[in-house]
Amino acid sequence: MLKIHGYAASINVRKVLWVCAEIGLSFEREDWGGAYRPTSDPAFKALNSAGMVPVIDDGGVIVWESNTIVRYLAASRGRADLLPVQPAARARVEQWMDWQASDFNNSWRVAFQGLVRRNPAFQEPRAIEASLSQFSTMVGMVDAQLARTGAYIAGADFTVADIAIGLSLRRWNSIPVTRPAYPNVERYYETLLTRSGFQRYGRDGGS
Ligand SMILES: N[C@@H](CCC(=O)N[C@@H](CS)C(=O)NCC(=O)O)C(=O)O
């Protein structure tokens, strides 16, 4: 059986839980990271030398990096609807996932840690302001893309890119400030909420 290593409230673990729900995959999960067993433990480092959750063990195939895991699970289960096989269509999905991991995620980190987690290390008002402004600009970019597709982030159909983008938008909605209205993002978020995987692991799965 597929094994997922990582605590369930982690945004990156929740990507994996959500894709399992989309595919209908059973799994076992072990708590690592967060308030659970430390990822510095040698047993965990043997699975992922980067010491981060999630990690999966799929019958001996060990994979880490949440977006890579999500793509691996879709591809290995033949789910071309979630991850297209045709290179151009696949690249459109992957570009939004790579952007989410490298740029979008980095924009909200300070604002989220400061205003939601109330982490004392992230209380510098100008840094929070800058993070909010960057985050908003990027949500605006998502909004413009959604206006173009009229549906999902990479086009007319739901794909694994929507898992990554949807969970980041959950972060956007969780920040307790008056946010600019992004109508396409709001419409999209409501659509994602009709999916049982997002109901279970997105909005209601912790932050
Ligand atoms: N780029 C990695 C980031 C993973 C990451 O930041 N994981 C956090 C939890 S969300 C983590 O493992 N933190 C260390 C810990 O919880 O001990 C991915 O997407 O999988």
The ligand as an ORCA input file, in Angstrom:
! r2SCAN-3c Opt
* xyz 0 1
  N       9.420     22.138     -1.576
  C       8.957     21.211     -0.586
  C       8.650     21.984      0.681
  C       8.223     21.052      1.775
  C       8.031     21.783      3.096
  O       8.270     23.009      3.212
  N       7.585     21.023      4.072
  C       7.461     21.563      5.418
  C       6.020     21.375      5.932
  S       4.834     22.262      4.935
  C       8.398     20.778      6.319
  O       8.709     19.627      6.069
  N       8.871     21.440      7.376
  C       9.749     20.789      8.322
  C       8.986     20.199      9.462
  O       7.751     20.272      9.509
  O       9.653     19.646     10.323
  C       7.712     20.464     -1.109
  O       6.950     21.069     -1.862
  O       7.525     19.290     -0.781
*
